[in-house]
Amino acid sequence: MSILYDEGQQAIATESRRVLDARMDKARLLPLLETVGQFDQPFWDTAVEQGWTALAIPEEHGGLGLGLAELGLVAQAAGAATSGAPFLTGGYGLAQALVQGSDGALAAEWLPKLAAGEVTGCVAFAEGNAALPPKPAVTFADGKLNGTKPAVPGGIAADVALVWAQASDGPVLVVTGLAGIARSPVDSYDNSRLYANLAFADTPASVIASGAAARSLALDVLARMAVVTAHEQVGGAEALLFIARDYAVTRKAFGQLIGAFQSIKHRIAEMYGLVEVARANCIHAAACEGTDGFLLAAADARISATEAYDTNSRDCVQIHGGIGVTWEMGLHLHMRRARSLAVECGSLVFWEDVLVDQLSGEAA
């Protein structure tokens, strides 16, 4: 892929943004932030209707056979609209693990359902502060999982999960259905992410990778999800840039537009710079999909996009002054989403460590 989008990709970006602009409603999304266990069903219905669930799934499994770049563009539009459901990212991570895993029958069972939007998926790797713990507390033996994965994004409503677990001879990646398992909803800063503790008790599961291959696949899945998340963060950061700009050229103070003050102009210019650096890193990471440099590019995209969204969410509120923190203004949607996305798929510390590891040795 070129570092520029082709006509088809531009059409995906334009159409996804047009559809979401028409269908998303701030008044519907704000209550979800403080309501445990609910998500924005109209957004998810739109995602299924538009075929976004099938974008990056191979055609032989009912998908569209497109790639990370196309899904990233949809995620960017979803980020701008602060979409109220986490399933696109989790489903993509699960689908990629099934495509690359060792169990063809399992892939044939779940991928068509994921592509059609008939089931939703989540990825349960993290424990505590570790995005990919070296020895996970959740165990796998005799074809069954035991233990608890905390605060899994999408865990409240997902139908199937990709789980990082510990077997007797090392780590394994397993796929398990979630029907009937105990789920404890987590009341969080951004409840539309549907965080839940998943408690496995002799839960049947199927291995798709083990040992060193499991860790390599898990890291690849995390990197792919991080790039999707980075696109979503860029979409949110860019939306905040436009909101701040529009306010600065309409609001007056001391007899003139606040956009005339250097402190405001400089801050908006910095917001623009952060968005464009993060956007370039996202495009590069998507273009590197499947290459040796993908992990490094994914870390770059994740770090820069997190900085852009976090900074722009703070600065946009500052530019608005007191009205920026009011519920009716709606900036809470971006403020809370910026914080929740910053810790999903691995924190900044995790991705900074990945970046250092990739740049060490010959790469340095």
Secondary structure as UniProt FT lines:
FT   HELIX           7..23
FT   HELIX           26..29
FT   HELIX           30..34
FT   TURN            36..37
FT   HELIX           41..49
FT   TURN            50..51
FT   HELIX           52..54
FT   TURN            55..56
FT   HELIX           59..61
FT   HELIX           68..80
FT   TURN            81..82
FT   HELIX           87..100
FT   HELIX           104..116
FT   STRAND          121..124
FT   TURN            128..129
FT   STRAND          139..141
FT   TURN            142..143
FT   STRAND          144..152
FT   TURN            153..157
FT   STRAND          160..167
FT   TURN            168..169
FT   STRAND          170..177
FT   TURN            179..180
FT   STRAND          182..185
FT   HELIX           191..193
FT   STRAND          196..204
FT   STRAND          206..210
FT   HELIX           211..248
FT   TURN            249..250
FT   STRAND          252..253
FT   TURN            254..255
FT   STRAND          256..257
FT   HELIX           258..260
FT   HELIX           262..287
FT   TURN            288..290
FT   TURN            292..293
FT   HELIX           294..320
FT   HELIX           321..325
FT   HELIX           327..329
FT   HELIX           331..343
FT   TURN            344..345
FT   HELIX           348..359
FT   HELIX           361..363
//
